[in-house]
Amino acid sequence: MKKKTFIFLLVAALFVMPAPSFSQCSICTKTAQQMGEKPARALNRAILYLMLTPFAIMGFVGYRWWKNNHD
């Protein structure tokens, strides 16, 4: 039980802590450079948000599938 709690807290901490990343293709990079710093940051965050949403959905589906097969 303690191991599961530790893993959960570790994963939660990784999602909360900001990590610098550059998730833009060449076209998005050129557009972001023309917009300025604040809009470029917002564009980068939006790209990361759109990337994480399918991963979260598939993670939830995978977890439910695993949970149903192991009980």
Secondary structure, DSSP 8 states (H G I E B T S, - for coil): -HHHHHHHHHHHHHHHS--------HHHHHHHHHH-HHHHHHHHHHHHHHHHHHHHHHHHHHHHHHHHHH-
